[in-house]
Amino acid sequence: MVQPTRTTRRWVREGVPDATPRPPLGTALVRGFTNRCPNCGQAPVFNGYLRVVAQCAHCGAPLGELHADDAPPYITLLLVGHIVVALLLGVERAYAPSTGLEIAIFVPLTAVLILGLLRPIKGATVGAMLALGFLRPSDA
């Protein structure tokens, strides 16, 4: 079992300290956004659409102890809302289409953007939490 040590920012694997320290925040964000382990960048973060693996298959980072909870959906809705509302207002002002056409365009666009961005944003959130040391046991 991989045990975090908060003082050295490294993990102990079977009693042997890991020689690789955690990456900086920016690197962890990018790796998580691309569905790679925020620590090593090799193994995937998810084993389903949004289920985080218990630990990295490559470096043993305890990713399952990082509980992103409501942050990824909130960030996703915040970003998508700003994108869609800006586009909607721009289209409305420039072309004044019918309400039915706007619904036919912007409802599917909103759904596609939310589903497309939720997983990368959750990965980036897990990366940020790992880099900042927000580890919490799974059974807590």
Residue pairs with C-beta under 8 A, 6 or more apart in sequence:
2 11
2 12
2 13
2 55
2 60
2 61
2 62
3 11
3 12
4 11
4 62
4 65
4 135
5 11
5 12
5 17
6 133
6 135
8 17
8 21
9 21
9 22
9 133
10 17
10 18
10 19
10 20
10 21
10 22
11 18
11 59
11 60
11 61
11 62
12 18
13 60
18 59
18 60
20 39
20 40
20 59
22 28
22 39
22 130
22 131
22 133
23 31
23 38
23 39
23 41
23 131
24 131
25 128
25 131
25 132
27 38
27 41
27 131
28 38
28 39
28 127
28 128
28 130
28 131
29 38
29 124
29 127
29 128
29 131
30 124
30 127
31 37
31 38
31 39
31 41
31 123
31 127
32 38
32 45
32 120
32 123
32 124
32 125
32 126
32 127
32 128
32 130
33 120
33 121
33 123
33 124
33 127
34 120
34 123
35 44
35 45
35 46
35 119
35 120
35 123
36 42
36 43
36 44
36 45
36 123
37 43
37 44
37 45
37 56
37 58
37 59
37 61
37 63
38 45
38 61
38 63
38 123
38 126
38 127
38 130
38 131
39 56
39 59
39 61
39 130
40 56
40 58
40 59
40 61
42 56
42 58
42 59
43 53
43 56
43 57
43 58
43 59
44 53
45 52
45 53
45 63
45 123
45 126
45 127
46 52
46 53
46 119
46 122
46 123
47 53
49 119
50 118
50 119
50 122
52 63
52 64
52 66
52 68
52 122
52 126
53 63
53 64
54 62
54 63
54 64
54 138
55 61
55 62
55 63
55 64
56 63
61 130
62 135
63 126
63 130
64 138
65 135
65 136
65 137
65 138
66 126
66 129
66 130
66 134
66 135
66 136
67 136
68 122
68 125
68 126
68 129
71 125
72 118
72 121
72 122
72 125
73 118
75 121
75 125
76 114
76 117
76 118
76 121
77 114
79 117
79 121
80 110
80 113
80 114
80 117
83 113
84 106
84 109
84 110
84 113
87 106
87 109
88 102
88 106
91 97
91 102
91 105
92 102
97 105
